[in-house]
Amino acid sequence: MSFGPFEVLTQYGVLGFAVLGLGYLCWIFLNRLMKSEEDLRTRVEELEGDYREDLEKKLDESTESSKSLRETVLMLFGNKNK
């Protein structure tokens, strides 16, 4: 058997194979963790986008309401000053 740069570990017998196995398991868990973090990052970006859209809608509604209220106040109190 040839394990490339890890061939020296195979010369240690069972201990060498155990180290190779543990290294492989660490690699699997590291890849799983990285994928999980990427999935979470993607989900956060999606939620931020939804939040921004909702915030912009509410801001537009608020701006329109305040303009309408301003016009109403000016109509009511603007005529009394004349």
C-alpha positions as CSV (number, residue, x, y, z in Angstrom):
1,M,0.0,0.0,0.0
2,S,1.2,3.5,-0.8
3,F,-0.2,6.5,1.0
4,G,2.0,9.2,-0.6
5,P,3.3,11.6,2.0
6,F,1.6,9.6,4.7
7,E,3.5,6.4,3.9
8,V,5.7,6.9,6.9
9,L,2.7,6.5,9.2
10,T,1.9,3.1,7.7
11,Q,5.3,1.9,8.9
12,Y,4.1,2.4,12.4
13,G,1.5,-0.3,12.0
14,V,-1.8,0.0,13.9
15,L,-0.8,3.3,15.5
16,G,0.0,4.8,12.0
17,F,-3.4,3.6,10.6
18,A,-5.2,5.0,13.7
19,V,-3.5,8.4,13.1
20,L,-4.5,8.3,9.5
21,G,-8.1,7.4,10.4
22,L,-8.3,10.2,13.0
23,G,-7.0,12.7,10.4
24,Y,-9.6,11.5,8.0
25,L,-12.4,11.9,10.5
26,C,-11.1,15.4,11.4
27,W,-11.2,16.3,7.7
28,I,-14.8,15.0,7.4
29,F,-16.0,17.0,10.4
30,L,-14.1,20.1,9.2
31,N,-15.8,19.9,5.8
32,R,-19.2,19.4,7.5
33,L,-18.6,22.4,9.7
34,M,-17.6,24.6,6.8
35,K,-20.7,23.6,4.8
36,S,-22.9,24.3,7.8
37,E,-21.4,27.8,8.3
38,E,-21.9,28.5,4.6
39,D,-25.5,27.4,4.8
40,L,-26.1,29.6,7.8
41,R,-24.4,32.6,6.1
42,T,-26.6,32.1,3.1
43,R,-29.7,32.0,5.3
44,V,-28.7,35.1,7.2
45,E,-28.3,37.0,3.8
46,E,-31.8,35.8,2.7
47,L,-33.3,37.0,6.0
48,E,-31.5,40.3,5.8
49,G,-32.9,40.8,2.3
50,D,-36.4,40.1,3.4
51,Y,-36.0,42.4,6.4
52,R,-34.7,45.2,4.2
53,E,-37.6,44.9,1.8
54,D,-40.1,45.0,4.7
55,L,-38.3,48.0,6.2
56,E,-38.4,49.9,3.0
57,K,-42.1,49.2,2.5
58,K,-42.9,50.4,6.0
59,L,-40.7,53.5,5.6
60,D,-42.5,54.4,2.3
61,E,-45.9,53.9,4.0
62,S,-44.9,56.0,6.9
63,T,-43.6,58.8,4.6
64,E,-46.8,58.7,2.6
65,S,-48.9,58.9,5.8
66,S,-46.9,61.8,7.2
67,K,-47.3,63.7,3.9
68,S,-51.0,63.1,4.0
69,L,-51.2,64.2,7.6
70,R,-49.2,67.3,6.8
71,E,-51.5,68.2,4.0
72,T,-54.5,67.7,6.2
73,V,-53.1,69.9,9.0
74,L,-52.2,72.6,6.5
75,M,-55.7,72.5,5.0
76,L,-57.3,72.8,8.4
77,F,-55.1,75.3,10.1
78,G,-53.9,77.1,7.0
79,N,-57.3,78.6,6.2
80,K,-57.7,80.1,9.8
81,N,-54.5,82.2,9.4
82,K,-55.8,84.0,6.3
